[in-house]
Structures are given as structure tokens and as C-alpha cells.
Amino acid sequence: MFPTENVKKVGHDISEFFHYNVISFNAADSDFYHQAMINIIDLMLEYIGSMKSVNETLNDAKMITSFIYNSLKVVYLMK
């Protein structure tokens, strides 16, 4: 279909549209465009995850999650 760089550009543009217009990912759930949007939503999430502030937040969340689930005492406290 499209060269990979064009697909990534489309994914980037759609992700920017969703991000800056604060549109829920559920808005892309329609019968006709569903699979195409899923393929693009994967690229969109990949792009959003690569944003500096989001990436830093995800890394912090991974560190906290690892700490919690590697310590039974903390898991029991969370419950």
C-alpha cells in the first residue's frame, strides 16, 4: 500500500489531531474504519509514547509498578 514513512506520517498526523483536540480513542470505533484505525491507533500510541513528557511519565510508572509488585508487603498494603 503505502511506504512505511508515509504510514508513519499519517499515524503522526492522526495522533496529533486526536491529542490536540482531546478526542477519546473510543471515537475511532466504527464498523467501516475500525481495522484501519486500529492499525493507525497502534502507530498513534507509539508516537504519543515517544513524546518526552509522556515517555518520562511511563518510565516513572513502570518503576513504581515494578517496586510495588516485587515487594509482597507493599502489595498487601495496596490491597
C-alpha positions in Angstrom: 0.0 0.0 0.0 2.0 3.0 1.3 5.7 3.2 2.0 6.4 2.9 5.8 7.4 6.5 6.1 4.0 7.6 4.7 2.1 5.3 7.0 4.1 6.7 10.0 3.3 10.3 8.8 -0.4 9.6 8.6 -0.3 8.0 12.0 1.6 11.0 13.3 -0.9 13.4 11.8 -3.9 11.5 13.2 -2.3 11.2 16.6 -1.7 15.0 16.7 -5.4 15.6 15.7 -6.7 13.3 18.5 -4.2 14.6 21.0 -4.7 18.4 20.4 -8.5 18.1 20.1 -8.8 15.9 23.2 -10.7 13.2 21.3 -11.2 9.9 23.1 -9.7 6.8 21.3 -13.2 5.3 21.5 -14.3 7.9 18.9 -12.4 5.9 16.3 -14.6 2.8 17.0 -16.8 2.5 13.9 -17.6 -0.6 11.8 -16.3 0.6 8.5 -13.0 2.2 9.6 -12.4 0.1 12.7 -9.4 -2.0 11.5 -7.7 0.8 9.6 -8.0 3.0 12.8 -6.6 0.2 14.9 -3.6 -0.1 12.7 -3.2 3.7 12.8 -4.1 3.8 16.7 -1.1 1.5 17.2 1.2 3.9 15.4 -0.5 6.8 17.2 0.1 5.3 20.7 3.7 4.5 19.7 4.1 8.2 18.7 2.4 9.5 21.8 4.6 7.2 23.9 7.7 8.6 22.3 6.8 12.2 23.4 9.3 13.3 26.0 6.9 14.1 28.8 4.8 11.0 28.2 7.8 8.8 28.0 9.2 10.1 31.3 5.8 9.5 32.9 5.6 6.0 31.5 9.1 5.2 32.8 8.3 6.5 36.3 5.1 4.4 36.3 7.0 1.3 35.2 9.5 1.9 38.0 6.7 2.3 40.6 4.8 -0.7 39.4 7.9 -2.8 39.5 8.6 -1.7 43.0 5.1 -2.5 44.2 4.8 -5.9 42.6 8.3 -7.0 43.6 7.5 -6.5 47.3 4.8 -8.6 48.9 4.4 -6.3 51.8 3.7 -3.3 49.5 1.2 -5.4 47.5 -0.6 -6.3 50.7 -0.7 -2.6 51.7 -2.1 -1.7 48.4 -4.9 -4.3 48.8 
